[in-house]
Amino acid sequence: MFKMVAQFILSGCIVVFASYVSPKLGQKWAGLIVAAPLLTLLTFIFLSLDPANGNLRSYLASALIFMLPAAAFIGCL
């Protein structure tokens, strides 16, 4: 239960920070904050906290595969 509450609070903090930054820097930068690898890093941390869960390896493989299209998208911005 604590893990789920911590995930909820951290994810909410990222969204609040992006909402705070949006009027000052622009919507493009706020969107990049939310879509940045920061969320992937948080997911890696939460998946690695539970070593019995085998999802970390499959998530890492999927993240590496889809990193190229994401980098192309960010490059186009």
C-alpha positions as CSV (number, residue, x, y, z in Angstrom):
1,M,0.0,0.0,0.0
2,F,2.8,2.4,0.9
3,K,4.5,1.7,-2.5
4,M,1.3,2.7,-4.4
5,V,0.9,5.9,-2.3
6,A,4.5,6.8,-2.9
7,Q,4.1,6.3,-6.7
8,F,0.9,8.4,-6.7
9,I,2.6,11.2,-4.8
10,L,5.8,11.3,-6.9
11,S,3.9,11.2,-10.2
12,G,1.6,13.9,-9.0
13,C,4.6,16.1,-8.0
14,I,5.9,15.8,-11.6
15,V,2.6,16.9,-13.0
16,V,2.3,19.8,-10.6
17,F,5.9,20.9,-11.4
18,A,5.1,20.8,-15.1
19,S,2.0,22.9,-14.5
20,Y,4.0,25.4,-12.5
21,V,6.7,25.6,-15.2
22,S,4.3,25.9,-18.1
23,P,3.4,29.6,-17.8
24,K,7.0,30.6,-17.2
25,L,8.8,28.5,-19.9
26,G,6.1,27.5,-22.2
27,Q,3.9,24.5,-22.9
28,K,6.6,22.7,-24.9
29,W,9.0,22.5,-22.0
30,A,6.3,21.5,-19.6
31,G,5.3,18.7,-21.9
32,L,9.0,17.6,-22.2
33,I,9.2,17.5,-18.4
34,V,6.2,15.1,-18.2
35,A,7.3,13.0,-21.1
36,A,11.0,13.1,-20.3
37,P,13.0,10.0,-19.2
38,L,12.3,11.2,-15.6
39,L,9.1,9.1,-15.6
40,T,11.1,6.1,-17.0
41,L,13.7,6.5,-14.3
42,L,10.9,6.6,-11.6
43,T,9.5,3.4,-13.1
44,F,12.9,1.7,-13.0
45,I,13.3,2.6,-9.4
46,F,9.9,1.3,-8.4
47,L,10.3,-1.9,-10.3
48,S,13.7,-2.5,-8.9
49,L,12.4,-2.1,-5.3
50,D,10.5,-5.4,-5.7
51,P,13.2,-7.9,-6.9
52,A,10.7,-10.8,-7.0
53,N,8.8,-9.0,-9.8
54,G,10.2,-10.0,-13.2
55,N,8.7,-7.0,-15.0
56,L,11.9,-4.9,-14.8
57,R,13.7,-6.8,-17.5
58,S,10.7,-6.7,-19.9
59,Y,10.1,-3.0,-19.2
60,L,13.8,-2.2,-19.8
61,A,13.7,-4.0,-23.1
62,S,10.6,-2.2,-24.2
63,A,11.9,1.2,-23.1
64,L,15.1,0.7,-25.1
65,I,13.2,-0.3,-28.2
66,F,10.9,2.7,-28.0
67,M,13.6,5.1,-27.1
68,L,14.5,5.7,-30.7
69,P,11.1,7.0,-31.8
70,A,10.9,9.1,-28.7
71,A,14.3,10.7,-29.4
72,A,13.2,11.4,-33.0
73,F,10.0,13.1,-31.6
74,I,11.9,15.2,-29.2
75,G,14.4,16.1,-31.9
76,C,11.5,17.3,-34.1
77,L,10.3,19.6,-31.3
